Amino acid sequence: MTSDRELRALLKGVEGVLFDFDGPICHLFSPERAAPWVTDRLHDFIAGKGLPELRPQKKNSPIDVLREAAERWPDSRDVELLEAKLASLETESAPGATQTEGVADLIRAFWHYRVPVAVTTNNSETAVRAHLRARKLQAMFRHHVYGRQVMSEGHTLLLKPHPSCINRAVAGLQGPRPDRCLMIGDSSADVRAAREAGVRFLGFVNPHVDDNQELTEDFPEVPVVLDLWRVRSAWLEVAPEGGVPPVTDGNI
């Protein structure tokens, strides 16, 4: 794991923070309707359309089902419908999604030192906003949600590791250079996207989740933490003067 000294060095001079959504901010799908259940619903949709079965490498990843569908049938209207189906399932789950421990106070800590935050994710922007509203986090992010854009509105499906959502976030923050921005993510795709966009990266490996060891296996050199309280503590040690140190009360 990354030492406190290394963590402080990574955070020093940060002027914008980009959070992946499912993992660093919340656990999107509940135990009752977990990712395998959502994936099954997508496969049911595909079968109902009479399309060939998909076999993504990560069989329980809804995003990977959508990714493979887009690769197999790039010009098909059915891919747009599949994306809309996934967006609906994500948005249903988002308001009640379990918040990641420590993330609210970490967001507050950046906010109080006037460091803007954004979401950069492969999930639906509608789902992200639904969660932020339910958790009263929307004021911290304002309009800075950069996720999977709606295909039926003419947008191209650009999923991480493509850096599109990160590039849009950096441009949207209107100030920090990419190398002054930090992304907090939990997957190999996040690492690749962050590197392509030229932003700093911190890996979050949630010890309570069984399926996110890929990051440390693929990128053992990447700085990682097991909890977000350490990030908050390190940030408060290197935060610029002029901010108001936040009070931790578990609410935003």
C-alpha positions in Angstrom: 0.0 0.0 0.0 1.0 3.6 -0.6 2.8 5.2 2.3 1.5 8.4 3.9 4.5 10.3 2.6 3.8 9.1 -1.0 0.1 10.0 -0.6 0.9 13.5 0.6 3.3 14.0 -2.4 0.6 12.8 -4.8 -2.0 15.2 -3.3 0.2 18.2 -3.0 -0.8 20.9 -5.5 -3.9 19.2 -6.6 -6.4 21.6 -8.1 -9.2 19.3 -9.2 -10.4 15.8 -8.1 -12.2 13.4 -10.4 -14.0 10.5 -8.8 -15.0 7.3 -10.4 -18.6 6.5 -9.4 -19.2 2.8 -8.7 -16.6 2.0 -6.1 -15.1 5.2 -4.8 -18.4 7.0 -4.3 -20.9 4.1 -3.8 -21.5 0.4 -4.4 -24.1 0.9 -7.1 -26.0 -2.4 -7.1 -27.5 -3.8 -4.0 -26.9 -7.4 -2.8 -30.5 -8.2 -3.8 -30.0 -6.7 -7.3 -26.2 -7.1 -7.7 -24.2 -6.8 -10.9 -24.8 -10.4 -11.9 -28.6 -9.9 -11.7 -28.3 -6.7 -13.8 -26.1 -8.6 -16.3 -28.7 -11.3 -16.6 -31.4 -8.7 -17.4 -29.2 -7.4 -20.2 -28.7 -10.9 -21.6 -32.5 -11.4 -21.4 -32.9 -8.2 -23.4 -30.4 -9.4 -26.0 -32.1 -12.8 -26.3 -35.5 -11.1 -26.6 -34.1 -9.2 -29.7 -33.0 -12.5 -31.2 -29.4 -11.4 -31.2 -26.4 -13.8 -30.7 -25.3 -14.4 -27.1 -22.5 -12.2 -25.8 -19.7 -13.6 -23.7 -17.6 -10.7 -22.3 -14.4 -11.5 -20.5 -15.9 -10.1 -17.2 -19.2 -12.1 -17.3 -20.7 -10.3 -14.4 -20.0 -6.8 -15.6 -22.9 -4.9 -17.1 -20.6 -2.4 -18.6 -18.6 -5.1 -20.3 -21.8 -6.6 -21.8 -22.6 -3.1 -23.3 -19.0 -2.7 -24.4 -19.0 -6.0 -26.3 -22.4 -5.3 -27.8 -21.1 -2.0 -29.2 -18.0 -3.7 -30.6 -20.0 -6.6 -32.2 -22.8 -4.4 -33.6 -21.4 -0.9 -33.9 -24.2 0.4 -36.2 -27.1 -1.4 -34.6 -30.1 0.5 -33.1 -30.2 -2.4 -30.6 -27.0 -1.2 -28.9 -28.8 2.1 -28.2 -31.7 0.3 -26.7 -29.4 -1.9 -24.6 -27.6 1.2 -23.3 -31.0 2.7 -22.4 -31.9 -0.5 -20.6 -28.7 -0.4 -18.6 -29.2 3.3 -17.8 -32.7 2.5 -16.4 -31.4 -0.3 -14.2 -28.6 1.9 -12.9 -30.9 4.8 -12.2 -33.3 2.5 -10.3 -30.4 1.4 -8.0 -28.6 4.7 -7.6 -30.7 6.5 -5.0 -30.4 3.7 -2.5 -26.8 2.7 -3.4 -24.6 2.2 -0.4 -22.2 5.1 0.0 -18.5 4.3 0.3 -17.2 4.9 3.8 -15.4 8.2 4.2 -16.2 9.6 0.7 -18.6 12.3 1.9 -16.1 13.7 4.3 -13.3 13.5 1.7 -15.5 15.4 -0.8 -16.2 18.0 1.8 -12.4 18.3 2.6 -11.6 19.2 -1.0 -14.6 21.5 -1.3 -13.7 23.5 1.8 -10.3 24.2 0.3 -11.9 25.4 -2.9 -10.8 22.4 -5.0 -13.6 21.4 -7.4 -14.7 17.8 -7.7 -16.2 15.9 -10.6 -17.5 12.4 -11.4 -15.8 10.6 -14.3 -17.5 7.2 -14.9 -18.7 4.6 -17.4 -22.1 4.7 -15.6 -25.1 6.7 -16.8 -25.0 10.4 -15.9 -28.7 10.2 -14.9 -27.9 7.5 -12.4 -25.0 9.5 -10.9 -27.1 12.5 -10.5 -29.9 10.5 -8.9 -27.4 9.2 -6.3 -25.9 12.6 -5.6 -29.4 14.1 -5.1 -30.4 11.3 -2.7 -27.2 11.8 -0.7 -27.3 15.6 -0.8 -24.0 15.7 -2.6 -25.2 17.5 -5.7 -24.1 21.0 -4.5 -20.5 19.8 -4.2 -20.4 18.6 -7.8 -22.7 21.2 -9.3 -22.9 20.2 -13.0 -19.6 18.3 -13.1 -20.9 14.8 -13.9 -19.2 13.2 -16.9 -20.4 9.7 -17.5 -21.8 7.5 -20.3 -23.7 9.8 -22.6 -27.1 8.8 -24.0 -26.6 7.0 -27.3 -30.1 7.7 -28.5 -29.3 11.4 -28.4 -26.6 10.9 -30.9 -23.6 10.5 -28.6 -20.9 7.9 -29.3 -20.3 5.2 -26.7 -16.9 6.1 -25.3 -16.1 4.0 -22.3 -13.0 4.0 -20.2 -10.2 3.2 -20.9 -11.0 5.8 -23.5 -10.2 9.1 -21.8 -13.3 11.0 -23.0 -15.0 11.5 -19.7 -11.8 12.6 -18.0 -11.0 15.1 -20.8 -14.5 16.5 -20.6 -14.2 16.8 -16.8 -10.8 18.7 -17.0 -12.2 21.0 -19.6 -15.4 21.5 -17.6 -13.5 22.5 -14.4 -12.1 25.4 -16.4 -8.9 26.0 -14.7 -6.7 23.2 -13.6 -4.2 21.7 -16.0 -4.5 17.9 -16.4 -1.4 17.3 -14.4 -2.9 19.2 -11.5 -6.0 17.0 -11.5 -6.2 13.7 -9.6 -8.5 10.8 -10.5 -9.6 8.3 -7.8 -10.6 5.1 -9.4 -10.8 1.3 -8.8 -10.1 -0.4 -12.1 -7.4 -1.0 -14.7 -9.6 1.0 -17.2 -9.5 3.9 -14.8 -5.7 3.8 -14.8 -5.4 3.6 -18.5 -7.8 6.5 -19.0 -6.1 8.7 -16.5 -2.7 8.1 -18.1 -4.0 8.8 -21.5 -5.6 12.1 -20.2 -2.4 13.1 -18.4 -4.0 13.3 -14.9 -2.6 11.9 -11.6 -4.1 8.7 -10.4 -4.9 7.1 -7.0 -6.3 3.6 -6.8 -9.0 2.7 -4.3 -9.1 -1.0 -3.4 -12.2 -1.5 -1.2 -11.4 -4.4 1.2 -15.1 -5.2 1.5 -15.4 -6.0 -2.3 -14.2 -9.2 -3.7 -13.9 -8.4 -7.4 -11.6 -5.3 -7.6 -8.1 -6.9 -7.2 -7.5 -6.4 -11.0 -6.1 -3.0 -10.5 -3.2 -4.0 -8.2 -2.5 -7.1 -10.3 -2.3 -5.2 -13.6 -0.6 -2.1 -12.2 1.4 -3.0 -9.1 3.3 0.3 -9.4 0.1 2.5 -9.0 -0.4 4.2 -5.6 -3.4 2.6 -3.8 -5.3 3.0 -0.6 -7.7 0.7 1.2 -9.8 3.5 2.7 -10.6 7.1 1.9 -10.1 8.4 5.4 -6.3 8.2 4.8 -6.8 10.3 1.7 -8.6 12.9 3.7 -6.0 13.0 6.4 -3.2 13.3 3.9 -5.0 16.1 2.0 -5.5 18.1 5.2 -1.8 18.1 5.7 -0.9 19.5 2.3 -4.0 21.6 1.5 -3.3 25.2 0.5 -3.8 28.1 2.8 -7.1 30.0 2.6 -9.5 27.1 3.1 -11.7 26.4 6.0 -10.9 23.0 7.6 -14.0 20.9 7.5 -15.8 19.4 10.4 -16.5 15.7 10.2 -20.1 15.0 11.0 -21.0 12.3 8.5 -23.4 14.6 6.6 -23.2 16.9 3.6 
